[in-house]
Amino acid sequence: MMNNNQFKIDYIKNTITASKKFLKAASVYGSTEYKTMILLRTDFPTFTFEEKQITQKKGKQSYKNLTFEKMREHIILCQDGNRLKQFDYLMTFYETHRNRYAKIKSWYLEQYKDEYNADADTNNDDNPPAPAVEQPATAALPMSC
């Protein structure tokens, strides 16, 4: 059975809006999506295909590259033994939890959000990045203490 959320037919604009996943799968000759696209083109020869655009929330805070390892390195860098013990406990406690990353990230940001935001402010798009220079691994930490 086909998932109908993969495309939308707009009779007013004469367009068929399809998901990126559907369009990629339709590029494989003989796939189910390919056959569906052939049927759509046959039924609607004057319609054009568009990729569905996903709207992103403005002002949404992104925590790109914030991994468990980077969290651990930062806690060690801050020489905060109590929080390192808490972090290790949470890593063990949520080991089989399906929202493990979200739970631990939430705890981590409660502890270090001000430092994380201060670092993010210095790395925004208005300031071009400095030229790439080979630096030690500790320079790649998300923030400082």
DRENDO-1510 file (C-alpha; in Angstrom, 1 decimal, always signed):
<recs>
REC; n; res; u; v; w
REC; 1; MET; +0.0; +0.0; +0.0 .
REC; 2; MET; +1.3; +3.4; -0.9 .
REC; 3; ASN; +1.8; +6.3; +1.5 .
REC; 4; ASN; -0.3; +9.2; +0.2 .
REC; 5; ASN; +1.7; +11.8; +2.1 .
REC; 6; GLN; +4.5; +11.5; -0.5 .
REC; 7; PHE; +2.9; +13.9; -3.0 .
REC; 8; LYS; +0.0; +16.4; -3.3 .
REC; 9; ILE; -1.9; +17.3; -6.4 .
REC; 10; ASP; -2.7; +21.0; -6.7 .
REC; 11; TYR; -5.4; +21.5; -9.5 .
REC; 12; ILE; -5.3; +25.3; -9.2 .
REC; 13; LYS; -1.5; +25.7; -9.7 .
REC; 14; ASN; -1.3; +22.6; -12.0 .
REC; 15; THR; +1.5; +21.2; -9.9 .
REC; 16; ILE; +2.3; +18.0; -8.1 .
REC; 17; THR; +4.3; +18.6; -5.0 .
REC; 18; ALA; +6.3; +15.6; -3.9 .
REC; 19; SER; +8.6; +14.9; -0.9 .
REC; 20; LYS; +12.3; +14.8; -1.5 .
REC; 21; LYS; +12.3; +11.1; -0.5 .
REC; 22; PHE; +9.7; +10.3; -3.1 .
REC; 23; LEU; +11.5; +12.2; -5.9 .
REC; 24; LYS; +14.8; +10.4; -5.1 .
REC; 25; ALA; +13.1; +7.0; -5.1 .
REC; 26; ALA; +11.3; +7.9; -8.3 .
REC; 27; SER; +14.6; +8.3; -10.0 .
REC; 28; VAL; +15.3; +4.6; -9.7 .
REC; 29; TYR; +14.0; +2.8; -12.8 .
REC; 30; GLY; +11.4; +0.2; -11.9 .
REC; 31; SER; +10.8; +1.3; -8.3 .
REC; 32; THR; +7.2; +1.7; -7.0 .
REC; 33; GLU; +7.7; +5.4; -6.8 .
REC; 34; TYR; +8.9; +5.4; -10.4 .
REC; 35; LYS; +5.8; +3.6; -11.5 .
REC; 36; THR; +3.7; +6.0; -9.5 .
REC; 37; MET; +5.3; +9.0; -11.1 .
REC; 38; ILE; +4.7; +7.5; -14.6 .
REC; 39; LEU; +1.0; +7.1; -13.7 .
REC; 40; LEU; +0.9; +10.7; -12.4 .
REC; 41; ARG; +2.5; +12.0; -15.6 .
REC; 42; THR; +0.0; +10.0; -17.7 .
REC; 43; ASP; -3.0; +11.3; -15.7 .
REC; 44; PHE; -1.7; +14.9; -15.5 .
REC; 45; PRO; +0.5; +15.6; -18.5 .
REC; 46; THR; +0.3; +19.4; -18.1 .
REC; 47; PHE; +1.2; +19.4; -14.5 .
REC; 48; THR; +4.8; +20.1; -13.2 .
REC; 49; PHE; +6.5; +18.4; -10.3 .
REC; 50; GLU; +7.9; +20.4; -7.4 .
REC; 51; GLU; +9.8; +19.4; -4.3 .
REC; 52; LYS; +8.0; +20.0; -1.1 .
REC; 53; GLN; +9.6; +22.8; +0.9 .
REC; 54; ILE; +9.9; +22.4; +4.6 .
REC; 55; THR; +9.4; +25.5; +6.6 .
REC; 56; GLN; +11.8; +26.1; +9.4 .
REC; 57; LYS; +10.9; +28.0; +12.6 .
REC; 58; LYS; +12.6; +31.3; +12.9 .
REC; 59; GLY; +14.7; +31.8; +16.0 .
REC; 60; LYS; +14.9; +28.1; +16.7 .
REC; 61; GLN; +18.1; +27.3; +18.6 .
REC; 62; SER; +20.1; +24.6; +16.9 .
REC; 63; TYR; +22.7; +22.5; +18.8 .
REC; 64; LYS; +24.6; +21.3; +15.8 .
REC; 65; ASN; +27.5; +19.0; +16.6 .
REC; 66; LEU; +26.6; +18.7; +20.3 .
REC; 67; THR; +27.5; +15.1; +20.8 .
REC; 68; PHE; +27.8; +13.0; +24.0 .
REC; 69; GLU; +31.6; +13.1; +23.5 .
REC; 70; LYS; +31.7; +16.9; +23.3 .
REC; 71; MET; +29.5; +17.2; +26.3 .
REC; 72; ARG; +31.8; +14.9; +28.3 .
REC; 73; GLU; +34.9; +16.8; +27.1 .
REC; 74; HIS; +33.5; +20.1; +28.2 .
REC; 75; ILE; +32.5; +18.8; +31.6 .
REC; 76; ILE; +36.1; +17.4; +32.1 .
REC; 77; LEU; +37.5; +20.7; +30.8 .
REC; 78; CYS; +35.5; +22.6; +33.5 .
REC; 79; GLN; +36.9; +20.2; +36.1 .
REC; 80; ASP; +33.4; +19.6; +37.4 .
REC; 81; GLY; +33.7; +16.2; +39.0 .
REC; 82; ASN; +30.1; +16.2; +40.5 .
REC; 83; ARG; +28.5; +17.0; +37.1 .
REC; 84; LEU; +30.7; +14.4; +35.4 .
REC; 85; LYS; +29.4; +11.8; +37.9 .
REC; 86; GLN; +25.8; +13.0; +37.1 .
REC; 87; PHE; +26.5; +12.8; +33.4 .
REC; 88; ASP; +27.9; +9.3; +33.7 .
REC; 89; TYR; +24.9; +8.3; +35.8 .
REC; 90; LEU; +22.4; +9.7; +33.2 .
REC; 91; MET; +24.3; +8.0; +30.3 .
REC; 92; THR; +23.9; +4.7; +32.2 .
REC; 93; PHE; +20.3; +5.4; +33.3 .
REC; 94; TYR; +19.1; +6.3; +29.8 .
REC; 95; GLU; +21.1; +3.7; +28.0 .
REC; 96; THR; +18.1; +1.9; +26.6 .
REC; 97; HIS; +15.7; +4.8; +26.6 .
REC; 98; ARG; +14.5; +5.8; +23.2 .
REC; 99; ASN; +14.9; +9.6; +23.8 .
REC; 100; ARG; +18.3; +9.2; +25.4 .
REC; 101; TYR; +20.0; +12.1; +23.5 .
REC; 102; ALA; +17.1; +14.5; +24.1 .
REC; 103; LYS; +17.1; +13.7; +27.9 .
REC; 104; ILE; +20.8; +14.1; +28.3 .
REC; 105; LYS; +21.0; +17.1; +26.1 .
REC; 106; SER; +18.3; +18.8; +28.1 .
REC; 107; TRP; +20.1; +18.1; +31.4 .
REC; 108; TYR; +23.4; +19.3; +29.9 .
REC; 109; LEU; +21.9; +22.6; +28.6 .
REC; 110; GLU; +20.3; +23.2; +32.0 .
REC; 111; GLN; +23.8; +23.1; +33.5 .
REC; 112; TYR; +25.8; +24.9; +30.7 .
REC; 113; LYS; +23.3; +26.8; +28.5 .
REC; 114; ASP; +24.7; +30.3; +29.3 .
REC; 115; GLU; +28.2; +29.1; +28.2 .
REC; 116; TYR; +26.8; +27.4; +25.2 .
REC; 117; ASN; +24.8; +30.4; +24.0 .
REC; 118; ALA; +27.8; +32.7; +24.6 .
REC; 119; ASP; +29.9; +30.5; +22.3 .
REC; 120; ALA; +27.1; +30.4; +19.7 .
REC; 121; ASP; +26.8; +34.2; +19.7 .
REC; 122; THR; +30.5; +34.4; +18.7 .
REC; 123; ASN; +30.0; +31.9; +15.9 .
REC; 124; ASN; +26.9; +33.4; +14.2 .
REC; 125; ASP; +26.6; +34.0; +10.4 .
REC; 126; ASP; +27.4; +37.7; +10.7 .
REC; 127; ASN; +31.0; +37.0; +11.6 .
REC; 128; PRO; +32.9; +35.1; +8.9 .
REC; 129; PRO; +34.9; +32.1; +10.2 .
REC; 130; ALA; +38.6; +32.5; +10.7 .
REC; 131; PRO; +40.8; +30.7; +8.2 .
REC; 132; ALA; +41.3; +27.0; +8.9 .
REC; 133; VAL; +44.3; +26.4; +11.1 .
REC; 134; GLU; +45.4; +23.0; +12.5 .
REC; 135; GLN; +44.5; +23.1; +16.2 .
REC; 136; PRO; +44.6; +20.6; +19.0 .
REC; 137; ALA; +41.4; +18.6; +19.7 .
REC; 138; THR; +40.5; +20.7; +22.8 .
REC; 139; ALA; +40.0; +23.7; +20.5 .
REC; 140; ALA; +37.0; +22.0; +18.9 .
REC; 141; LEU; +35.0; +22.0; +22.1 .
REC; 142; PRO; +31.6; +23.7; +21.9 .
REC; 143; MET; +32.4; +26.2; +24.6 .
REC; 144; SER; +34.8; +27.2; +27.3 .
REC; 145; CYS; +34.5; +27.4; +31.1 .
</recs>
